[in-house]
């Protein structure tokens, strides 16, 4: 009996020890911990509650709360606050209070275990306003209410579509405030401009009123202080950065930062974990780019393969999403450089591209591909052009399709036209060219009506034979490669030299194709 009692006592002590150990977890080691409000604003003179949402049980922890009123910004751009209410060592993971004055407030909380290990949490700034503002769309509260009601008329099927609708309203109705002065949500909601904080808080308010779980996040974007949101869609969380989807200057709105996982967002964003431990964003289903079929690539080489395939098929638009891990991959610069070097190769007449972070949309207008002659080298140029001339084509559309990004068509094309076209009966030509493409217009003579030659010896034989046969008219065509060859000079030399029969001669306008009249 004593052994049984001893066993029960030891078991009870172990249970207490395990429970104590579990309760003693450092708050920073929790999977998540953040503050959640009941409403998107604090109604004046009504009891409101802020809850601590955390992955661990609240047992074994004490909670301290501060209700702070924001009074402005100091010279360093940091908020100044006054303490309105203070509650220390509460055992409840929730804080209730009433606010009597309009303005912007924050709630700060501290979670502490028995070992005095702690974590501080904070809300974003939240407006306190009378309930009557809900019916006045010229106020922030009324505008949020009105937009949520408007969204209900859009036949939106799920939270994903609702989150996109609010995102789109913000990026298409507001611009980034380059003066960096408008931090409050009224900036983007009512005045049409604001900084990242204005976008993120406004988006948080809209989602909250629409019943979509979300959080306000602060951190750094490309080294600068920044704010955005994480949003829960179905069972997963996603990052959404409305500010970066609405670049400075307007006109380049996009979806490159809608629905990103931690891995994707972490390529150019770093977030703090001092004011909250928000849940991990692991979802990809509602990544806007993936959801809408953007072509994914994970390296520069793969990007070029994707572009080659799409442009050869004359696709437009081309939607691209970089899924690699390179933080410093500059898609905008890479695309701009590649398109400048290759647009002629793919018969692109005009193009525009809209980059948003690690994604881009290319729109292109193409020239007709009918009759285009592709070549990859100077020798190949002469080959394909010569074959076309054998077919007596009068217009040649030539496009370089090789890998030399510095290739320049004018020099090899001019050289070929000057020296290599007469054997095909080309009498005249003209051409227009760009860096890697050209269009050549040709006129031909019928070589069967001419006596052709390519050397002085061949010409002398033709002339001597004609003189022996007392021919009075001969059509001569020089088909050699010497672009400076002068038939008239050669005939004169023959006439005053070896000739013993012909008393005089005349030629037409000259060039490489002439009619020679002999007099006896």
GUKEBA-329751 format. One record per residue (C-alpha): x negated, y negated, z; residue number from 0; residue in one letter. Coordinates in steps of 0.5 Angstrom, whole numbers, plus 500, padded with zeros to 3 digits. Example, Ala and Ser with C-alpha at 12.3 -4.5 7.8 and 13.67 -1.06 7.14 Angstrom:
% residues 2
((475,509,516),0,"A")
((473,502,514),1,"S")
END
This chain:
% residues 520
((500,500,500),0,"X")
((494,495,502),1,"X")
((491,497,495),2,"X")
((498,495,491),3,"X")
((498,489,495),4,"X")
((491,487,494),5,"X")
((492,488,486),6,"X")
((498,484,486),7,"X")
((494,478,490),8,"X")
((488,479,485),9,"X")
((493,479,479),10,"X")
((497,473,482),11,"X")
((490,469,482),12,"X")
((488,471,475),13,"X")
((494,468,473),14,"X")
((494,462,476),15,"X")
((486,461,474),16,"X")
((488,463,467),17,"X")
((494,458,467),18,"X")
((489,453,470),19,"X")
((484,454,465),20,"X")
((489,453,459),21,"X")
((492,446,463),22,"X")
((485,444,463),23,"X")
((483,444,456),24,"X")
((480,437,454),25,"X")
((485,433,450),26,"X")
((481,432,444),27,"X")
((480,439,443),28,"X")
((488,439,442),29,"X")
((490,441,435),30,"X")
((494,435,435),31,"X")
((497,429,439),32,"X")
((500,423,437),33,"X")
((506,418,439),34,"X")
((513,418,436),35,"X")
((518,413,436),36,"X")
((526,414,436),37,"X")
((527,409,431),38,"X")
((523,405,426),39,"X")
((524,399,430),40,"X")
((525,397,437),41,"X")
((532,394,438),42,"X")
((532,388,443),43,"X")
((535,390,450),44,"X")
((536,397,449),45,"X")
((533,403,452),46,"X")
((528,406,447),47,"X")
((523,412,448),48,"X")
((516,414,446),49,"X")
((514,421,446),50,"X")
((508,424,446),51,"X")
((507,430,441),52,"X")
((502,435,442),53,"X")
((500,442,441),54,"X")
((499,444,448),55,"X")
((504,444,454),56,"X")
((504,438,458),57,"X")
((503,442,465),58,"X")
((497,440,468),59,"X")
((496,433,465),60,"X")
((498,426,467),61,"X")
((500,420,462),62,"X")
((499,413,463),63,"X")
((503,408,458),64,"X")
((502,401,456),65,"X")
((507,397,452),66,"X")
((503,391,449),67,"X")
((506,385,445),68,"X")
((501,383,440),69,"X")
((500,375,440),70,"X")
((495,374,434),71,"X")
((488,376,431),72,"X")
((482,373,434),73,"X")
((476,371,430),74,"X")
((473,378,429),75,"X")
((480,379,426),76,"X")
((482,384,432),77,"X")
((489,384,435),78,"X")
((490,380,441),79,"X")
((495,383,446),80,"X")
((499,381,453),81,"X")
((501,387,457),82,"X")
((509,388,458),83,"X")
((509,394,462),84,"X")
((504,399,465),85,"X")
((506,406,468),86,"X")
((500,410,471),87,"X")
((500,418,472),88,"X")
((506,420,470),89,"X")
((508,427,469),90,"X")
((512,426,463),91,"X")
((510,426,456),92,"X")
((515,420,454),93,"X")
((516,413,456),94,"X")
((522,409,456),95,"X")
((523,401,456),96,"X")
((527,395,454),97,"X")
((524,389,450),98,"X")
((527,383,451),99,"X")
((523,378,446),100,"X")
((523,379,439),101,"X")
((516,380,436),102,"X")
((511,386,434),103,"X")
((509,391,440),104,"X")
((505,397,441),105,"X")
((505,403,445),106,"X")
((498,405,448),107,"X")
((498,412,452),108,"X")
((492,416,455),109,"X")
((493,424,456),110,"X")
((488,426,462),111,"X")
((487,433,465),112,"X")
((485,435,472),113,"X")
((478,434,470),114,"X")
((479,427,468),115,"X")
((478,428,461),116,"X")
((482,424,457),117,"X")
((485,422,450),118,"X")
((488,415,448),119,"X")
((493,414,443),120,"X")
((497,408,440),121,"X")
((502,407,435),122,"X")
((502,402,430),123,"X")
((505,395,431),124,"X")
((512,396,431),125,"X")
((517,390,431),126,"X")
((522,388,436),127,"X")
((529,385,433),128,"X")
((536,385,435),129,"X")
((541,390,432),130,"X")
((544,384,428),131,"X")
((538,384,423),132,"X")
((540,391,420),133,"X")
((545,387,416),134,"X")
((541,382,414),135,"X")
((536,384,408),136,"X")
((532,377,409),137,"X")
((529,380,415),138,"X")
((524,386,415),139,"X")
((529,391,419),140,"X")
((535,389,414),141,"X")
((531,390,408),142,"X")
((528,397,411),143,"X")
((536,399,412),144,"X")
((538,396,405),145,"X")
((532,400,401),146,"X")
((534,407,405),147,"X")
((541,406,403),148,"X")
((539,404,396),149,"X")
((535,411,396),150,"X")
((541,414,397),151,"X")
((544,412,391),152,"X")
((539,415,387),153,"X")
((541,422,387),154,"X")
((534,424,390),155,"X")
((534,432,391),156,"X")
((529,432,397),157,"X")
((524,429,402),158,"X")
((519,429,396),159,"X")
((523,425,391),160,"X")
((525,420,397),161,"X")
((518,419,399),162,"X")
((516,418,392),163,"X")
((522,413,391),164,"X")
((519,409,397),165,"X")
((512,409,395),166,"X")
((514,407,388),167,"X")
((518,401,391),168,"X")
((512,399,394),169,"X")
((507,399,389),170,"X")
((512,396,384),171,"X")
((515,390,388),172,"X")
((508,388,392),173,"X")
((501,387,390),174,"X")
((495,387,394),175,"X")
((494,381,398),176,"X")
((487,379,396),177,"X")
((487,373,401),178,"X")
((487,378,406),179,"X")
((492,375,411),180,"X")
((498,378,410),181,"X")
((498,384,415),182,"X")
((505,385,417),183,"X")
((510,389,414),184,"X")
((514,383,412),185,"X")
((509,382,407),186,"X")
((510,387,402),187,"X")
((517,388,404),188,"X")
((520,381,403),189,"X")
((514,376,401),190,"X")
((511,381,395),191,"X")
((504,382,398),192,"X")
((500,385,403),193,"X")
((494,388,405),194,"X")
((493,396,407),195,"X")
((496,395,414),196,"X")
((502,392,411),197,"X")
((503,397,406),198,"X")
((502,403,411),199,"X")
((507,400,416),200,"X")
((512,398,411),201,"X")
((512,405,408),202,"X")
((512,408,415),203,"X")
((518,404,417),204,"X")
((522,407,411),205,"X")
((520,414,412),206,"X")
((522,414,419),207,"X")
((529,411,417),208,"X")
((530,416,412),209,"X")
((528,422,417),210,"X")
((522,424,414),211,"X")
((516,425,419),212,"X")
((510,421,418),213,"X")
((505,417,421),214,"X")
((500,411,420),215,"X")
((493,413,420),216,"X")
((487,408,420),217,"X")
((480,409,418),218,"X")
((475,407,412),219,"X")
((476,408,405),220,"X")
((469,407,401),221,"X")
((466,404,407),222,"X")
((472,399,409),223,"X")
((477,399,414),224,"X")
((483,402,411),225,"X")
((490,404,413),226,"X")
((495,409,410),227,"X")
((500,415,412),228,"X")
((501,422,413),229,"X")
((507,425,411),230,"X")
((511,432,413),231,"X")
((514,435,407),232,"X")
((517,442,408),233,"X")
((512,445,413),234,"X")
((506,441,411),235,"X")
((503,435,412),236,"X")
((500,430,406),237,"X")
((496,424,405),238,"X")
((499,418,402),239,"X")
((496,412,400),240,"X")
((500,407,397),241,"X")
((495,401,397),242,"X")
((490,405,393),243,"X")
((496,407,388),244,"X")
((497,399,387),245,"X")
((490,397,385),246,"X")
((488,389,386),247,"X")
((491,385,380),248,"X")
((497,390,378),249,"X")
((499,394,372),250,"X")
((495,400,374),251,"X")
((500,403,379),252,"X")
((499,410,379),253,"X")
((500,417,384),254,"X")
((492,419,385),255,"X")
((493,418,392),256,"X")
((500,421,393),257,"X")
((500,428,397),258,"X")
((493,429,398),259,"X")
((490,435,403),260,"X")
((485,433,408),261,"X")
((480,436,403),262,"X")
((482,432,397),263,"X")
((483,425,401),264,"X")
((476,426,405),265,"X")
((472,425,399),266,"X")
((473,417,399),267,"X")
((477,416,406),268,"X")
((474,417,413),269,"X")
((479,417,419),270,"X")
((479,416,426),271,"X")
((481,421,431),272,"X")
((481,416,437),273,"X")
((488,413,437),274,"X")
((491,420,435),275,"X")
((490,427,433),276,"X")
((494,428,427),277,"X")
((496,435,424),278,"X")
((491,437,419),279,"X")
((494,436,412),280,"X")
((493,443,408),281,"X")
((499,442,403),282,"X")
((498,442,395),283,"X")
((505,444,393),284,"X")
((507,436,393),285,"X")
((501,433,391),286,"X")
((504,429,386),287,"X")
((498,430,380),288,"X")
((499,438,381),289,"X")
((506,438,382),290,"X")
((507,434,375),291,"X")
((502,439,371),292,"X")
((496,434,371),293,"X")
((490,438,368),294,"X")
((485,440,373),295,"X")
((477,440,373),296,"X")
((472,440,378),297,"X")
((466,438,374),298,"X")
((463,433,369),299,"X")
((462,439,364),300,"X")
((469,441,365),301,"X")
((472,435,364),302,"X")
((469,434,357),303,"X")
((471,441,355),304,"X")
((478,439,357),305,"X")
((478,432,353),306,"X")
((475,436,347),307,"X")
((481,441,347),308,"X")
((486,436,348),309,"X")
((483,430,343),310,"X")
((482,436,338),311,"X")
((490,437,338),312,"X")
((491,430,338),313,"X")
((495,430,345),314,"X")
((497,424,348),315,"X")
((498,422,354),316,"X")
((492,426,357),317,"X")
((493,427,365),318,"X")
((487,429,369),319,"X")
((485,430,376),320,"X")
((478,432,379),321,"X")
((479,437,384),322,"X")
((471,438,385),323,"X")
((468,436,392),324,"X")
((463,431,389),325,"X")
((465,424,394),326,"X")
((461,420,389),327,"X")
((464,422,382),328,"X")
((466,416,379),329,"X")
((471,418,374),330,"X")
((473,411,371),331,"X")
((466,410,369),332,"X")
((465,417,366),333,"X")
((471,417,362),334,"X")
((469,410,360),335,"X")
((462,412,358),336,"X")
((465,418,354),337,"X")
((471,415,350),338,"X")
((466,409,348),339,"X")
((461,414,345),340,"X")
((466,419,342),341,"X")
((473,416,340),342,"X")
((471,416,333),343,"X")
((469,423,333),344,"X")
((477,425,335),345,"X")
((480,420,330),346,"X")
((482,415,336),347,"X")
((485,409,333),348,"X")
((486,406,340),349,"X")
((486,408,347),350,"X")
((487,406,354),351,"X")
((486,409,360),352,"X")
((489,408,367),353,"X")
((484,411,373),354,"X")
((486,412,380),355,"X")
((481,414,384),356,"X")
((480,422,382),357,"X")
((485,422,377),358,"X")
((487,418,370),359,"X")
((492,418,365),360,"X")
((489,417,358),361,"X")
((494,414,352),362,"X")
((491,415,345),363,"X")
((493,413,338),364,"X")
((490,417,333),365,"X")
((488,417,325),366,"X")
((491,422,321),367,"X")
((487,428,321),368,"X")
((488,430,314),369,"X")
((482,430,309),370,"X")
((477,429,314),371,"X")
((470,431,313),372,"X")
((466,433,320),373,"X")
((459,434,320),374,"X")
((454,435,325),375,"X")
((447,432,322),376,"X")
((444,428,317),377,"X")
((443,434,312),378,"X")
((451,437,314),379,"X")
((453,430,312),380,"X")
((450,430,305),381,"X")
((453,438,304),382,"X")
((460,436,306),383,"X")
((460,430,302),384,"X")
((457,433,296),385,"X")
((462,438,296),386,"X")
((467,433,296),387,"X")
((464,430,290),388,"X")
((464,436,286),389,"X")
((471,436,287),390,"X")
((471,429,285),391,"X")
((475,427,291),392,"X")
((475,419,291),393,"X")
((476,418,298),394,"X")
((472,421,303),395,"X")
((473,421,311),396,"X")
((467,422,314),397,"X")
((467,424,322),398,"X")
((460,426,326),399,"X")
((462,431,331),400,"X")
((455,433,334),401,"X")
((453,432,341),402,"X")
((448,426,340),403,"X")
((452,420,343),404,"X")
((447,415,340),405,"X")
((448,418,333),406,"X")
((449,412,328),407,"X")
((452,414,321),408,"X")
((450,408,317),409,"X")
((443,409,315),410,"X")
((444,417,313),411,"X")
((450,415,309),412,"X")
((447,409,306),413,"X")
((441,413,304),414,"X")
((445,419,301),415,"X")
((450,414,297),416,"X")
((444,411,294),417,"X")
((440,417,292),418,"X")
((444,423,292),419,"X")
((451,422,289),420,"X")
((449,421,281),421,"X")
((448,428,280),422,"X")
((456,429,282),423,"X")
((457,423,277),424,"X")
((459,418,282),425,"X")
((458,411,278),426,"X")
((460,406,284),427,"X")
((462,407,291),428,"X")
((464,402,297),429,"X")
((465,404,304),430,"X")
((467,402,311),431,"X")
((463,405,317),432,"X")
((463,405,325),433,"X")
((458,408,329),434,"X")
((460,415,328),435,"X")
((465,415,322),436,"X")
((466,412,315),437,"X")
((471,412,310),438,"X")
((468,412,303),439,"X")
((471,410,296),440,"X")
((468,413,290),441,"X")
((469,412,282),442,"X")
((466,417,277),443,"X")
((464,418,270),444,"X")
((465,425,266),445,"X")
((458,427,266),446,"X")
((460,432,260),447,"X")
((460,426,256),448,"X")
((452,424,258),449,"X")
((446,427,257),450,"X")
((443,427,264),451,"X")
((436,427,266),452,"X")
((432,426,273),453,"X")
((425,425,271),454,"X")
((421,421,266),455,"X")
((419,427,262),456,"X")
((426,429,261),457,"X")
((428,422,258),458,"X")
((423,422,253),459,"X")
((425,429,250),460,"X")
((432,426,250),461,"X")
((430,420,246),462,"X")
((425,423,242),463,"X")
((430,428,240),464,"X")
((435,423,238),465,"X")
((430,419,234),466,"X")
((429,425,230),467,"X")
((436,427,229),468,"X")
((437,419,227),469,"X")
((443,419,233),470,"X")
((445,412,233),471,"X")
((449,412,240),472,"X")
((447,416,246),473,"X")
((450,416,253),474,"X")
((445,417,258),475,"X")
((446,419,266),476,"X")
((440,419,271),477,"X")
((441,424,276),478,"X")
((435,423,280),479,"X")
((434,421,287),480,"X")
((430,415,286),481,"X")
((435,409,287),482,"X")
((430,404,284),483,"X")
((430,408,278),484,"X")
((431,403,272),485,"X")
((433,406,265),486,"X")
((432,400,261),487,"X")
((425,399,263),488,"X")
((423,406,261),489,"X")
((427,406,254),490,"X")
((423,399,253),491,"X")
((416,403,254),492,"X")
((418,409,250),493,"X")
((420,404,244),494,"X")
((414,400,244),495,"X")
((410,406,245),496,"X")
((411,413,243),497,"X")
((417,411,238),498,"X")
((415,411,231),499,"X")
((422,411,228),500,"X")
((427,407,231),501,"X")
((427,399,229),502,"X")
((431,397,235),503,"X")
((436,398,241),504,"X")
((441,396,245),505,"X")
((444,398,252),506,"X")
((450,396,255),507,"X")
((450,393,262),508,"X")
((445,398,265),509,"X")
((445,402,272),510,"X")
((444,409,272),511,"X")
((450,411,267),512,"X")
((449,407,260),513,"X")
((450,407,253),514,"X")
((444,407,248),515,"X")
((445,404,241),516,"X")
((439,406,236),517,"X")
((438,402,230),518,"X")
((433,405,224),519,"X")
END
